[in-house]
């Protein structure tokens, strides 16, 4: 499983889409950064937000808090199209940030006044929650009210809990309990719960193009959802052939193919292609594209939305922390502002931090 929301480098990355005009890209420096747009942005280092190993202990958020009394936390909510989508919000400073994150997923709970338009919380109202973390596993224990949801929301609830908890450095996997008892399936529609659920189970899973699920594997990519007023990144897990040994290439193929039969968008043209096999070393992947990656730019400029999609999608994969783009073997590229792309682009810690 790749949990790249835990990368310790700090960077801010813009959300752009077919709905938004291109914003300023990044300039040369020690780390490549991406300027935030008015609607969607990504935030900085989350290392201070992590739950410690073992029992929950007081957490010093340090510089992560944007003020002395709040801390930025990623909540996975359901949007108006039914997708499970990360939204980063300012929450009160807490000694138990994992429990607090789940508390903010409860319907009619403290998240109510913070919800973006069209979004809703995922856990049934009045559910009380405890979280214990030990050796990388977060055990989330819910009160019986947890059972009071519609069956069509069941898988979304499971995904939202999993991805919300695994944003923290000390959490790799989760286990669920109701009233202190371990559960092996969700209580309403019987969705099986594997031992130690992780992000490898996927999110917003789309298997519409797969004939043989048993001979496929999961690759998570980021498309763009929303509307003209507010657009945001949506992680989607696609099923690809098991015979494709290179997950990086598979992810790029899914980005160029675009979402299947949905209202999501991709920033890639269908004729974008890799000229060489991706090279992964020391946490960096080097990609050599044909000129179609440049789109309509006459100069060697790479658009912001293409970079966004690449970084978010590829850093979901294990061992990849940054992305370097070449075109026909040349790294002499510019961003939309005409500044050199002299550093690999690294992933931010949070997704979708726009103001609502």
Secondary structure, DSSP 8 states (H G I E B T S, - for coil): ---GGG--S--------TTS-------SSSSB-----SS-------GGG---SSS------GGGSSBTTEEEEEEEEE-TTS-EEEEEEEEE--S-HHHHHHHTTBTTSTTGGG--TT-B--B-TT--EEEEEETTEEEEEE-GGGG-S-GGGHHHHHHHHHHHHTTSTT-SEEEEEETTEE-SB-TTT--B--SSB-GGG-SS-B-TT-S-GGGEEEEEEEEEEE-SS-EEEEEEEEEEETT---HHHHHHHHHHH--SSSS-B-SS-TT--BSS--EEETTEEEEEE-GGGGTT-SSSB--HHHHHHHHHHHTTSTT--EEEEEETTB---B-TTS-B--S-EE--S-S-----
